[in-house]
Amino acid sequence: MNKTKLELIREARKTYKQIYPCGARSSLAECFTAADNGRKVVFWFNTSDNNTHVLIGEINS
């Protein structure tokens, strides 16, 4: 997993404390989507209150 993805997971945990994979995904590593022609990464996750959240990070070249 690259640095940007790890930073997004760390930020989500800092803000929401407990986070979980969305839908049928079994790990947080499966909760990322590429955007803006691969220049951004979108991180989808659930929190303990059963809400889905998203964080967006930029890929540093």
Protein Blocks (a to p, Z undefined) as FASTA:
>chain_A
ZZklmmmmmmmmmmnopacdehjbfbfklmccceehhiaccdddddfkopacdddddddZ
Z
